[in-house]
Amino acid sequence: MFIGKVSNWGRSPVHAHVRARGGTFLLTVPADEVPHAHVRARGGLVNNELRHEKKMKNLITPFIVYFLLAAITSLAAESLILSDKSYGLVTFGDKLKSIEKKVGEKAKGETNDKGCDFVTFKKYPEIKFMVEEGIVTRADALSPQIQNKVRIRIGTSLEEVKRRYPAVEIKPHKYDDSGHYLLFKSKDGKRAILFEEGGGKTTGTRAGVEPSVEYVEGCL
C-alpha cells in the first residue's frame, strides 16, 4: 500500500505517476479545485480522497438553496403579472369552466349574461375578467397596484411611455378629446395590453385578445 500527497495551488492540473502494488497509476489533480489530495493504491485500485470536497459541499449547498428559493419566489411573482396572454392561472382564450377548475373556485358574474359578462374570482380580487360565449377574453385591472408585463404604472406620463416605447400604438380616446389609448400588441396582432390615458397620464389598463381588449364599453 502506498500513500502519496500531491500539492499544487493556483497552477495547472498536476499529472503524476504513482507506483503501488499491482502497477503504476496516473493521477490527475485539478489544482484550481482541490489544492491537496491523498492517494491510496491497493491491488490495482485507486481511490482519490479529496480533503476539501466535504468542505466545498458545505459551502456551496446554502447558496444553491438560496438561489432555488429566489427562483421559486420569482416565478410565483411572475404569475401575477398582467400580460397579453394571461393573469395568474387565467389564460385568455380558454373556456371559463376549465379556468374555474384551475383556480379551484366558481367565478361570480355581474349580470349572468351568457353572451357577455364580467366575472371575478376571490383568488384575484383586483381583476375582473370578460367572458364571451363561455370564453375568457380579457382582464381589467381594478387597482393601480396590478403589475403588467410592460412595466408601466398607472400615473405614468404619456411622454415617458413614448420615450420608453417609441413604437407604441396610440389611438384617440372615444370620450376624452385630449385622451388616448396606448396599445402594446403581440407580434401576431391577436392579443394586446391596453392603457387608457387622460390628462397626460395613464389612468387604467387591461389586456386580452383582439378585438375584445379594445371594446370601450366592455360588454355593452
mmCIF file of the C-alpha atoms, coordinates in Angstrom:
data_MODEL
# 
_entry.id   MODEL 
# 
loop_
_atom_site.group_PDB 
_atom_site.id 
_atom_site.type_symbol 
_atom_site.label_atom_id 
_atom_site.label_alt_id 
_atom_site.label_comp_id 
_atom_site.label_asym_id 
_atom_site.label_entity_id 
_atom_site.label_seq_id 
_atom_site.pdbx_PDB_ins_code 
_atom_site.Cartn_x 
_atom_site.Cartn_y 
_atom_site.Cartn_z 
_atom_site.occupancy 
_atom_site.B_iso_or_equiv 
_atom_site.pdbx_formal_charge 
_atom_site.auth_seq_id 
_atom_site.auth_comp_id 
_atom_site.auth_asym_id 
_atom_site.auth_atom_id 
_atom_site.pdbx_PDB_model_num 
ATOM 1   C CA . MET A 1 1   ? 0.000   0.000  0.000   1.00 0.00 ? 1   MET A CA 1 
ATOM 2   C CA . PHE A 1 2   ? 1.313   3.448  -0.979  1.00 0.00 ? 2   PHE A CA 1 
ATOM 3   C CA . ILE A 1 3   ? 0.155   6.795  0.360   1.00 0.00 ? 3   ILE A CA 1 
ATOM 4   C CA . GLY A 1 4   ? 1.247   9.818  -1.669  1.00 0.00 ? 4   GLY A CA 1 
ATOM 5   C CA . LYS A 1 5   ? 0.452   13.508 -1.350  1.00 0.00 ? 5   LYS A CA 1 
ATOM 6   C CA . VAL A 1 6   ? 0.208   15.976 -4.221  1.00 0.00 ? 6   VAL A CA 1 
ATOM 7   C CA . SER A 1 7   ? 0.085   19.709 -3.532  1.00 0.00 ? 7   SER A CA 1 
ATOM 8   C CA . ASN A 1 8   ? -0.356  22.428 -6.137  1.00 0.00 ? 8   ASN A CA 1 
ATOM 9   C CA . TRP A 1 9   ? -2.311  25.636 -5.573  1.00 0.00 ? 9   TRP A CA 1 
ATOM 10  C CA . GLY A 1 10  ? -3.146  28.093 -8.352  1.00 0.00 ? 10  GLY A CA 1 
ATOM 11  C CA . ARG A 1 11  ? -1.247  26.228 -11.109 1.00 0.00 ? 11  ARG A CA 1 
ATOM 12  C CA . SER A 1 12  ? -2.201  23.949 -13.968 1.00 0.00 ? 12  SER A CA 1 
ATOM 13  C CA . PRO A 1 13  ? -3.502  20.425 -13.144 1.00 0.00 ? 13  PRO A CA 1 
ATOM 14  C CA . VAL A 1 14  ? -0.896  18.022 -11.756 1.00 0.00 ? 14  VAL A CA 1 
ATOM 15  C CA . HIS A 1 15  ? -0.254  14.776 -13.625 1.00 0.00 ? 15  HIS A CA 1 
ATOM 16  C CA . ALA A 1 16  ? 1.674   12.254 -11.521 1.00 0.00 ? 16  ALA A CA 1 
ATOM 17  C CA . HIS A 1 17  ? 2.537   8.552  -11.859 1.00 0.00 ? 17  HIS A CA 1 
ATOM 18  C CA . VAL A 1 18  ? 2.039   6.688  -8.586  1.00 0.00 ? 18  VAL A CA 1 
ATOM 19  C CA . ARG A 1 19  ? 3.751   3.357  -8.053  1.00 0.00 ? 19  ARG A CA 1 
ATOM 20  C CA . ALA A 1 20  ? 1.961   0.855  -5.849  1.00 0.00 ? 20  ALA A CA 1 
ATOM 21  C CA . ARG A 1 21  ? 1.279   -2.840 -5.595  1.00 0.00 ? 21  ARG A CA 1 
ATOM 22  C CA . GLY A 1 22  ? -0.451  -4.029 -8.718  1.00 0.00 ? 22  GLY A CA 1 
ATOM 23  C CA . GLY A 1 23  ? 1.062   -1.494 -11.108 1.00 0.00 ? 23  GLY A CA 1 
ATOM 24  C CA . THR A 1 24  ? 1.605   2.166  -11.897 1.00 0.00 ? 24  THR A CA 1 
ATOM 25  C CA . PHE A 1 25  ? -1.357  4.588  -11.906 1.00 0.00 ? 25  PHE A CA 1 
ATOM 26  C CA . LEU A 1 26  ? -1.804  8.024  -13.447 1.00 0.00 ? 26  LEU A CA 1 
ATOM 27  C CA . LEU A 1 27  ? -3.257  10.616 -11.073 1.00 0.00 ? 27  LEU A CA 1 
ATOM 28  C CA . THR A 1 28  ? -4.611  13.955 -12.279 1.00 0.00 ? 28  THR A CA 1 
ATOM 29  C CA . VAL A 1 29  ? -5.464  16.595 -9.673  1.00 0.00 ? 29  VAL A CA 1 
ATOM 30  C CA . PRO A 1 30  ? -7.248  19.826 -10.829 1.00 0.00 ? 30  PRO A CA 1 
ATOM 31  C CA . ALA A 1 31  ? -5.190  22.396 -8.960  1.00 0.00 ? 31  ALA A CA 1 
ATOM 32  C CA . ASP A 1 32  ? -7.799  25.128 -9.123  1.00 0.00 ? 32  ASP A CA 1 
ATOM 33  C CA . GLU A 1 33  ? -10.402 22.933 -7.429  1.00 0.00 ? 33  GLU A CA 1 
ATOM 34  C CA . VAL A 1 34  ? -8.510  20.755 -4.996  1.00 0.00 ? 34  VAL A CA 1 
ATOM 35  C CA . PRO A 1 35  ? -5.247  22.094 -3.555  1.00 0.00 ? 35  PRO A CA 1 
ATOM 36  C CA . HIS A 1 36  ? -4.382  18.897 -1.677  1.00 0.00 ? 36  HIS A CA 1 
ATOM 37  C CA . ALA A 1 37  ? -5.162  15.273 -2.444  1.00 0.00 ? 37  ALA A CA 1 
ATOM 38  C CA . HIS A 1 38  ? -4.288  11.976 -0.769  1.00 0.00 ? 38  HIS A CA 1 
ATOM 39  C CA . VAL A 1 39  ? -3.878  8.967  -2.992  1.00 0.00 ? 39  VAL A CA 1 
ATOM 40  C CA . ARG A 1 40  ? -4.206  5.369  -1.842  1.00 0.00 ? 40  ARG A CA 1 
ATOM 41  C CA . ALA A 1 41  ? -3.494  2.436  -4.105  1.00 0.00 ? 41  ALA A CA 1 
ATOM 42  C CA . ARG A 1 42  ? -4.070  -1.214 -3.295  1.00 0.00 ? 42  ARG A CA 1 
ATOM 43  C CA . GLY A 1 43  ? -4.448  -4.224 -5.602  1.00 0.00 ? 43  GLY A CA 1 
ATOM 44  C CA . GLY A 1 44  ? -4.605  -2.046 -8.717  1.00 0.00 ? 44  GLY A CA 1 
ATOM 45  C CA . LEU A 1 45  ? -7.476  0.148  -7.430  1.00 0.00 ? 45  LEU A CA 1 
ATOM 46  C CA . VAL A 1 46  ? -7.067  3.892  -6.872  1.00 0.00 ? 46  VAL A CA 1 
ATOM 47  C CA . ASN A 1 47  ? -9.272  5.974  -4.585  1.00 0.00 ? 47  ASN A CA 1 
ATOM 48  C CA . ASN A 1 48  ? -8.907  9.761  -4.516  1.00 0.00 ? 48  ASN A CA 1 
ATOM 49  C CA . GLU A 1 49  ? -9.758  11.203 -1.150  1.00 0.00 ? 49  GLU A CA 1 
ATOM 50  C CA . LEU A 1 50  ? -10.327 14.898 -1.743  1.00 0.00 ? 50  LEU A CA 1 
ATOM 51  C CA . ARG A 1 51  ? -9.735  16.668 1.525   1.00 0.00 ? 51  ARG A CA 1 
ATOM 52  C CA . HIS A 1 52  ? -11.727 19.758 0.628   1.00 0.00 ? 52  HIS A CA 1 
ATOM 53  C CA . GLU A 1 53  ? -14.663 18.054 -1.082  1.00 0.00 ? 53  GLU A CA 1 
ATOM 54  C CA . LYS A 1 54  ? -16.867 17.943 2.013   1.00 0.00 ? 54  LYS A CA 1 
ATOM 55  C CA . LYS A 1 55  ? -15.968 21.494 2.967   1.00 0.00 ? 55  LYS A CA 1 
ATOM 56  C CA . MET A 1 56  ? -16.811 22.749 -0.538  1.00 0.00 ? 56  MET A CA 1 
ATOM 57  C CA . LYS A 1 57  ? -20.170 20.973 -0.453  1.00 0.00 ? 57  LYS A CA 1 
ATOM 58  C CA . ASN A 1 58  ? -20.974 22.560 2.900   1.00 0.00 ? 58  ASN A CA 1 
ATOM 59  C CA . LEU A 1 59  ? -20.133 25.975 1.465   1.00 0.00 ? 59  LEU A CA 1 
ATOM 60  C CA . ILE A 1 60  ? -21.978 25.568 -1.843  1.00 0.00 ? 60  ILE A CA 1 
ATOM 61  C CA . THR A 1 61  ? -25.211 23.938 -0.574  1.00 0.00 ? 61  THR A CA 1 
ATOM 62  C CA . PRO A 1 62  ? -26.591 27.051 1.229   1.00 0.00 ? 62  PRO A CA 1 
ATOM 63  C CA . PHE A 1 63  ? -26.056 29.121 -1.930  1.00 0.00 ? 63  PHE A CA 1 
ATOM 64  C CA . ILE A 1 64  ? -27.878 26.547 -4.065  1.00 0.00 ? 64  ILE A CA 1 
ATOM 65  C CA . VAL A 1 65  ? -30.830 26.539 -1.656  1.00 0.00 ? 65  VAL A CA 1 
ATOM 66  C CA . TYR A 1 66  ? -30.896 30.346 -1.635  1.00 0.00 ? 66  TYR A CA 1 
ATOM 67  C CA . PHE A 1 67  ? -30.971 30.645 -5.428  1.00 0.00 ? 67  PHE A CA 1 
ATOM 68  C CA . LEU A 1 68  ? -33.630 27.922 -5.741  1.00 0.00 ? 68  LEU A CA 1 
ATOM 69  C CA . LEU A 1 69  ? -35.870 29.751 -3.273  1.00 0.00 ? 69  LEU A CA 1 
ATOM 70  C CA . ALA A 1 70  ? -35.252 33.021 -5.112  1.00 0.00 ? 70  ALA A CA 1 
ATOM 71  C CA . ALA A 1 71  ? -36.186 31.398 -8.417  1.00 0.00 ? 71  ALA A CA 1 
ATOM 72  C CA . ILE A 1 72  ? -39.388 29.917 -6.979  1.00 0.00 ? 72  ILE A CA 1 
ATOM 73  C CA . THR A 1 73  ? -40.352 33.276 -5.464  1.00 0.00 ? 73  THR A CA 1 
ATOM 74  C CA . SER A 1 74  ? -39.674 34.980 -8.777  1.00 0.00 ? 74  SER A CA 1 
ATOM 75  C CA . LEU A 1 75  ? -41.847 32.513 -10.688 1.00 0.00 ? 75  LEU A CA 1 
ATOM 76  C CA . ALA A 1 76  ? -44.670 32.969 -8.192  1.00 0.00 ? 76  ALA A CA 1 
ATOM 77  C CA . ALA A 1 77  ? -44.476 36.741 -8.619  1.00 0.00 ? 77  ALA A CA 1 
ATOM 78  C CA . GLU A 1 78  ? -44.379 36.446 -12.427 1.00 0.00 ? 78  GLU A CA 1 
ATOM 79  C CA . SER A 1 79  ? -47.674 34.529 -12.432 1.00 0.00 ? 79  SER A CA 1 
ATOM 80  C CA . LEU A 1 80  ? -49.450 37.611 -11.058 1.00 0.00 ? 80  LEU A CA 1 
ATOM 81  C CA . ILE A 1 81  ? -48.249 39.948 -13.791 1.00 0.00 ? 81  ILE A CA 1 
ATOM 82  C CA . LEU A 1 82  ? -50.843 41.048 -16.316 1.00 0.00 ? 82  LEU A CA 1 
ATOM 83  C CA . SER A 1 83  ? -49.729 40.158 -19.828 1.00 0.00 ? 83  SER A CA 1 
ATOM 84  C CA . ASP A 1 84  ? -51.422 39.969 -23.225 1.00 0.00 ? 84  ASP A CA 1 
ATOM 85  C CA . LYS A 1 85  ? -51.720 36.205 -22.668 1.00 0.00 ? 85  LYS A CA 1 
ATOM 86  C CA . SER A 1 86  ? -52.805 35.737 -19.075 1.00 0.00 ? 86  SER A CA 1 
ATOM 87  C CA . TYR A 1 87  ? -53.074 36.728 -15.460 1.00 0.00 ? 87  TYR A CA 1 
ATOM 88  C CA . GLY A 1 88  ? -52.325 34.157 -12.798 1.00 0.00 ? 88  GLY A CA 1 
ATOM 89  C CA . LEU A 1 89  ? -53.985 30.877 -13.748 1.00 0.00 ? 89  LEU A CA 1 
ATOM 90  C CA . VAL A 1 90  ? -56.331 32.603 -16.199 1.00 0.00 ? 90  VAL A CA 1 
ATOM 91  C CA . THR A 1 91  ? -55.302 32.314 -19.836 1.00 0.00 ? 91  THR A CA 1 
ATOM 92  C CA . PHE A 1 92  ? -57.184 34.488 -22.306 1.00 0.00 ? 92  PHE A CA 1 
ATOM 93  C CA . GLY A 1 93  ? -58.966 32.398 -24.926 1.00 0.00 ? 93  GLY A CA 1 
ATOM 94  C CA . ASP A 1 94  ? -59.627 29.468 -22.568 1.00 0.00 ? 94  ASP A CA 1 
ATOM 95  C CA . LYS A 1 95  ? -63.078 28.289 -21.534 1.00 0.00 ? 95  LYS A CA 1 
ATOM 96  C CA . LEU A 1 96  ? -64.360 29.650 -18.246 1.00 0.00 ? 96  LEU A CA 1 
ATOM 97  C CA . LYS A 1 97  ? -65.205 26.167 -16.983 1.00 0.00 ? 97  LYS A CA 1 
ATOM 98  C CA . SER A 1 98  ? -61.642 24.926 -17.439 1.00 0.00 ? 98  SER A CA 1 
ATOM 99  C CA . ILE A 1 99  ? -60.285 28.066 -15.743 1.00 0.00 ? 99  ILE A CA 1 
ATOM 100 C CA . GLU A 1 100 ? -62.613 27.558 -12.774 1.00 0.00 ? 100 GLU A CA 1 
ATOM 101 C CA . LYS A 1 101 ? -61.104 24.093 -12.323 1.00 0.00 ? 101 LYS A CA 1 
ATOM 102 C CA . LYS A 1 102 ? -57.578 25.530 -12.410 1.00 0.00 ? 102 LYS A CA 1 
ATOM 103 C CA . VAL A 1 103 ? -58.388 28.312 -9.965  1.00 0.00 ? 103 VAL A CA 1 
ATOM 104 C CA . GLY A 1 104 ? -60.344 25.992 -7.700  1.00 0.00 ? 104 GLY A CA 1 
ATOM 105 C CA . GLU A 1 105 ? -63.469 28.119 -7.402  1.00 0.00 ? 105 GLU A CA 1 
ATOM 106 C CA . LYS A 1 106 ? -66.531 29.155 -9.352  1.00 0.00 ? 106 LYS A CA 1 
ATOM 107 C CA . ALA A 1 107 ? -66.487 32.624 -10.882 1.00 0.00 ? 107 ALA A CA 1 
ATOM 108 C CA . LYS A 1 108 ? -69.064 35.189 -9.806  1.00 0.00 ? 108 LYS A CA 1 
ATOM 109 C CA . GLY A 1 109 ? -70.800 37.021 -12.653 1.00 0.00 ? 109 GLY A CA 1 
ATOM 110 C CA . GLU A 1 110 ? -72.047 40.593 -12.653 1.00 0.00 ? 110 GLU A CA 1 
ATOM 111 C CA . THR A 1 111 ? -75.113 40.065 -14.869 1.00 0.00 ? 111 THR A CA 1 
ATOM 112 C CA . ASN A 1 112 ? -75.191 36.325 -15.660 1.00 0.00 ? 112 ASN A CA 1 
ATOM 113 C CA . ASP A 1 113 ? -75.493 37.213 -19.341 1.00 0.00 ? 113 ASP A CA 1 
ATOM 114 C CA . LYS A 1 114 ? -74.254 34.187 -21.303 1.00 0.00 ? 114 LYS A CA 1 
ATOM 115 C CA . GLY A 1 115 ? -73.395 36.335 -24.313 1.00 0.00 ? 115 GLY A CA 1 
ATOM 116 C CA . CYS A 1 116 ? -71.002 38.670 -22.499 1.00 0.00 ? 116 CYS A CA 1 
ATOM 117 C CA . ASP A 1 117 ? -70.350 39.228 -18.828 1.00 0.00 ? 117 ASP A CA 1 
ATOM 118 C CA . PHE A 1 118 ? -67.642 40.295 -16.397 1.00 0.00 ? 118 PHE A CA 1 
ATOM 119 C CA . VAL A 1 119 ? -66.739 37.788 -13.691 1.00 0.00 ? 119 VAL A CA 1 
ATOM 120 C CA . THR A 1 120 ? -64.486 37.822 -10.650 1.00 0.00 ? 120 THR A CA 1 
ATOM 121 C CA . PHE A 1 121 ? -62.587 35.294 -8.558  1.00 0.00 ? 121 PHE A CA 1 
ATOM 122 C CA . LYS A 1 122 ? -61.897 35.565 -4.833  1.00 0.00 ? 122 LYS A CA 1 
ATOM 123 C CA . LYS A 1 123 ? -58.349 34.494 -5.677  1.00 0.00 ? 123 LYS A CA 1 
ATOM 124 C CA . TYR A 1 124 ? -57.859 37.625 -7.814  1.00 0.00 ? 124 TYR A CA 1 
ATOM 125 C CA . PRO A 1 125 ? -59.945 40.357 -6.121  1.00 0.00 ? 125 PRO A CA 1 
ATOM 126 C CA . GLU A 1 126 ? -58.322 43.246 -8.034  1.00 0.00 ? 126 GLU A CA 1 
ATOM 127 C CA . ILE A 1 127 ? -59.119 41.904 -11.515 1.00 0.00 ? 127 ILE A CA 1 
ATOM 128 C CA . LYS A 1 128 ? -62.365 41.417 -13.401 1.00 0.00 ? 128 LYS A CA 1 
ATOM 129 C CA . PHE A 1 129 ? -62.476 39.098 -16.407 1.00 0.00 ? 129 PHE A CA 1 
ATOM 130 C CA . MET A 1 130 ? -64.589 39.451 -19.517 1.00 0.00 ? 130 MET A CA 1 
ATOM 131 C CA . VAL A 1 131 ? -66.350 36.267 -20.637 1.00 0.00 ? 131 VAL A CA 1 
ATOM 132 C CA . GLU A 1 132 ? -67.877 35.979 -24.105 1.00 0.00 ? 132 GLU A CA 1 
ATOM 133 C CA . GLU A 1 133 ? -69.875 32.884 -25.037 1.00 0.00 ? 133 GLU A CA 1 
ATOM 134 C CA . GLY A 1 134 ? -68.147 30.964 -22.263 1.00 0.00 ? 134 GLY A CA 1 
ATOM 135 C CA . ILE A 1 135 ? -64.613 32.089 -23.237 1.00 0.00 ? 135 ILE A CA 1 
ATOM 136 C CA . VAL A 1 136 ? -62.475 34.403 -21.094 1.00 0.00 ? 136 VAL A CA 1 
ATOM 137 C CA . THR A 1 137 ? -61.275 37.104 -23.474 1.00 0.00 ? 137 THR A CA 1 
ATOM 138 C CA . ARG A 1 138 ? -59.774 39.878 -21.365 1.00 0.00 ? 138 ARG A CA 1 
ATOM 139 C CA . ALA A 1 139 ? -58.870 41.149 -17.885 1.00 0.00 ? 139 ALA A CA 1 
ATOM 140 C CA . ASP A 1 140 ? -59.407 44.651 -16.500 1.00 0.00 ? 140 ASP A CA 1 
ATOM 141 C CA . ALA A 1 141 ? -57.241 45.852 -13.626 1.00 0.00 ? 141 ALA A CA 1 
ATOM 142 C CA . LEU A 1 142 ? -59.291 47.359 -10.803 1.00 0.00 ? 142 LEU A CA 1 
ATOM 143 C CA . SER A 1 143 ? -56.272 48.545 -8.825  1.00 0.00 ? 143 SER A CA 1 
ATOM 144 C CA . PRO A 1 144 ? -53.273 50.687 -9.803  1.00 0.00 ? 144 PRO A CA 1 
ATOM 145 C CA . GLN A 1 145 ? -51.128 48.177 -7.871  1.00 0.00 ? 145 GLN A CA 1 
ATOM 146 C CA . ILE A 1 146 ? -51.587 45.464 -10.510 1.00 0.00 ? 146 ILE A CA 1 
ATOM 147 C CA . GLN A 1 147 ? -48.265 44.868 -12.254 1.00 0.00 ? 147 GLN A CA 1 
ATOM 148 C CA . ASN A 1 148 ? -48.067 44.397 -16.011 1.00 0.00 ? 148 ASN A CA 1 
ATOM 149 C CA . LYS A 1 149 ? -45.616 42.932 -18.483 1.00 0.00 ? 149 LYS A CA 1 
ATOM 150 C CA . VAL A 1 150 ? -44.528 46.254 -19.994 1.00 0.00 ? 150 VAL A CA 1 
ATOM 151 C CA . ARG A 1 151 ? -43.882 47.695 -16.506 1.00 0.00 ? 151 ARG A CA 1 
ATOM 152 C CA . ILE A 1 152 ? -45.886 50.856 -16.959 1.00 0.00 ? 152 ILE A CA 1 
ATOM 153 C CA . ARG A 1 153 ? -47.545 52.095 -13.788 1.00 0.00 ? 153 ARG A CA 1 
ATOM 154 C CA . ILE A 1 154 ? -50.826 53.919 -13.542 1.00 0.00 ? 154 ILE A CA 1 
ATOM 155 C CA . GLY A 1 155 ? -49.919 57.597 -13.391 1.00 0.00 ? 155 GLY A CA 1 
ATOM 156 C CA . THR A 1 156 ? -47.004 57.295 -15.814 1.00 0.00 ? 156 THR A CA 1 
ATOM 157 C CA . SER A 1 157 ? -46.866 60.268 -18.179 1.00 0.00 ? 157 SER A CA 1 
ATOM 158 C CA . LEU A 1 158 ? -47.619 59.865 -21.873 1.00 0.00 ? 158 LEU A CA 1 
ATOM 159 C CA . GLU A 1 159 ? -44.215 61.347 -22.710 1.00 0.00 ? 159 GLU A CA 1 
ATOM 160 C CA . GLU A 1 160 ? -42.484 58.766 -20.534 1.00 0.00 ? 160 GLU A CA 1 
ATOM 161 C CA . VAL A 1 161 ? -44.361 55.919 -22.254 1.00 0.00 ? 161 VAL A CA 1 
ATOM 162 C CA . LYS A 1 162 ? -43.421 57.276 -25.689 1.00 0.00 ? 162 LYS A CA 1 
ATOM 163 C CA . ARG A 1 163 ? -39.804 57.693 -24.621 1.00 0.00 ? 163 ARG A CA 1 
ATOM 164 C CA . ARG A 1 164 ? -39.560 54.107 -23.373 1.00 0.00 ? 164 ARG A CA 1 
ATOM 165 C CA . TYR A 1 165 ? -41.639 52.598 -26.175 1.00 0.00 ? 165 TYR A CA 1 
ATOM 166 C CA . PRO A 1 166 ? -41.364 54.683 -29.382 1.00 0.00 ? 166 PRO A CA 1 
ATOM 167 C CA . ALA A 1 167 ? -43.304 52.041 -31.336 1.00 0.00 ? 167 ALA A CA 1 
ATOM 168 C CA . VAL A 1 168 ? -46.355 52.069 -29.034 1.00 0.00 ? 168 VAL A CA 1 
ATOM 169 C CA . GLU A 1 169 ? -49.614 52.364 -30.983 1.00 0.00 ? 169 GLU A CA 1 
ATOM 170 C CA . ILE A 1 170 ? -51.576 55.440 -29.922 1.00 0.00 ? 170 ILE A CA 1 
ATOM 171 C CA . LYS A 1 171 ? -55.263 55.908 -30.718 1.00 0.00 ? 171 LYS A CA 1 
ATOM 172 C CA . PRO A 1 172 ? -57.583 58.808 -29.818 1.00 0.00 ? 172 PRO A CA 1 
ATOM 173 C CA . HIS A 1 173 ? -59.853 58.256 -26.809 1.00 0.00 ? 173 HIS A CA 1 
ATOM 174 C CA . LYS A 1 174 ? -63.542 57.858 -27.620 1.00 0.00 ? 174 LYS A CA 1 
ATOM 175 C CA . TYR A 1 175 ? -64.839 60.011 -24.762 1.00 0.00 ? 175 TYR A CA 1 
ATOM 176 C CA . ASP A 1 176 ? -61.875 62.224 -23.875 1.00 0.00 ? 176 ASP A CA 1 
ATOM 177 C CA . ASP A 1 177 ? -60.830 64.604 -26.644 1.00 0.00 ? 177 ASP A CA 1 
ATOM 178 C CA . SER A 1 178 ? -57.369 65.011 -25.141 1.00 0.00 ? 178 SER A CA 1 
ATOM 179 C CA . GLY A 1 179 ? -57.031 61.373 -24.080 1.00 0.00 ? 179 GLY A CA 1 
ATOM 180 C CA . HIS A 1 180 ? -55.636 58.299 -25.826 1.00 0.00 ? 180 HIS A CA 1 
ATOM 181 C CA . TYR A 1 181 ? -55.486 54.524 -25.871 1.00 0.00 ? 181 TYR A CA 1 
ATOM 182 C CA . LEU A 1 182 ? -51.958 53.104 -25.749 1.00 0.00 ? 182 LEU A CA 1 
ATOM 183 C CA . LEU A 1 183 ? -51.706 49.666 -27.340 1.00 0.00 ? 183 LEU A CA 1 
ATOM 184 C CA . PHE A 1 184 ? -48.954 47.082 -26.942 1.00 0.00 ? 184 PHE A CA 1 
ATOM 185 C CA . LYS A 1 185 ? -49.878 44.350 -29.393 1.00 0.00 ? 185 LYS A CA 1 
ATOM 186 C CA . SER A 1 186 ? -48.409 40.871 -29.705 1.00 0.00 ? 186 SER A CA 1 
ATOM 187 C CA . LYS A 1 187 ? -46.347 40.108 -32.809 1.00 0.00 ? 187 LYS A CA 1 
ATOM 188 C CA . ASP A 1 188 ? -49.265 38.348 -34.481 1.00 0.00 ? 188 ASP A CA 1 
ATOM 189 C CA . GLY A 1 189 ? -51.643 41.177 -33.548 1.00 0.00 ? 189 GLY A CA 1 
ATOM 190 C CA . LYS A 1 190 ? -54.098 38.806 -31.877 1.00 0.00 ? 190 LYS A CA 1 
ATOM 191 C CA . ARG A 1 191 ? -53.536 39.999 -28.294 1.00 0.00 ? 191 ARG A CA 1 
ATOM 192 C CA . ALA A 1 192 ? -52.668 43.259 -26.572 1.00 0.00 ? 192 ALA A CA 1 
ATOM 193 C CA . ILE A 1 193 ? -52.097 45.188 -23.372 1.00 0.00 ? 193 ILE A CA 1 
ATOM 194 C CA . LEU A 1 194 ? -54.021 48.462 -23.431 1.00 0.00 ? 194 LEU A CA 1 
ATOM 195 C CA . PHE A 1 195 ? -53.658 51.592 -21.304 1.00 0.00 ? 195 PHE A CA 1 
ATOM 196 C CA . GLU A 1 196 ? -56.101 54.445 -21.131 1.00 0.00 ? 196 GLU A CA 1 
ATOM 197 C CA . GLU A 1 197 ? -54.534 57.888 -20.869 1.00 0.00 ? 197 GLU A CA 1 
ATOM 198 C CA . GLY A 1 198 ? -56.057 61.193 -19.882 1.00 0.00 ? 198 GLY A CA 1 
ATOM 199 C CA . GLY A 1 199 ? -54.605 64.492 -18.747 1.00 0.00 ? 199 GLY A CA 1 
ATOM 200 C CA . GLY A 1 200 ? -51.188 63.341 -19.914 1.00 0.00 ? 200 GLY A CA 1 
ATOM 201 C CA . LYS A 1 201 ? -51.047 60.286 -17.613 1.00 0.00 ? 201 LYS A CA 1 
ATOM 202 C CA . THR A 1 202 ? -52.132 56.637 -17.754 1.00 0.00 ? 202 THR A CA 1 
ATOM 203 C CA . THR A 1 203 ? -55.365 56.045 -15.863 1.00 0.00 ? 203 THR A CA 1 
ATOM 204 C CA . GLY A 1 204 ? -56.185 52.361 -16.344 1.00 0.00 ? 204 GLY A CA 1 
ATOM 205 C CA . THR A 1 205 ? -55.098 49.133 -18.002 1.00 0.00 ? 205 THR A CA 1 
ATOM 206 C CA . ARG A 1 206 ? -56.499 45.926 -19.400 1.00 0.00 ? 206 ARG A CA 1 
ATOM 207 C CA . ALA A 1 207 ? -55.248 43.024 -21.501 1.00 0.00 ? 207 ALA A CA 1 
ATOM 208 C CA . GLY A 1 208 ? -56.596 40.204 -23.615 1.00 0.00 ? 208 GLY A CA 1 
ATOM 209 C CA . VAL A 1 209 ? -57.431 39.028 -27.091 1.00 0.00 ? 209 VAL A CA 1 
ATOM 210 C CA . GLU A 1 210 ? -58.464 41.208 -30.007 1.00 0.00 ? 210 GLU A CA 1 
ATOM 211 C CA . PRO A 1 211 ? -60.926 42.758 -30.563 1.00 0.00 ? 211 PRO A CA 1 
ATOM 212 C CA . SER A 1 212 ? -62.311 42.287 -27.034 1.00 0.00 ? 212 SER A CA 1 
ATOM 213 C CA . VAL A 1 213 ? -59.442 44.127 -25.351 1.00 0.00 ? 213 VAL A CA 1 
ATOM 214 C CA . GLU A 1 214 ? -60.362 47.287 -27.293 1.00 0.00 ? 214 GLU A CA 1 
ATOM 215 C CA . TYR A 1 215 ? -64.094 47.275 -26.507 1.00 0.00 ? 215 TYR A CA 1 
ATOM 216 C CA . VAL A 1 216 ? -64.626 50.714 -24.992 1.00 0.00 ? 216 VAL A CA 1 
ATOM 217 C CA . GLU A 1 217 ? -67.970 49.928 -23.377 1.00 0.00 ? 217 GLU A CA 1 
ATOM 218 C CA . GLY A 1 218 ? -66.974 46.476 -22.202 1.00 0.00 ? 218 GLY A CA 1 
ATOM 219 C CA . CYS A 1 219 ? -69.929 44.131 -22.680 1.00 0.00 ? 219 CYS A CA 1 
ATOM 220 C CA . LEU A 1 220 ? -72.382 46.776 -23.918 1.00 0.00 ? 220 LEU A CA 1 
# 
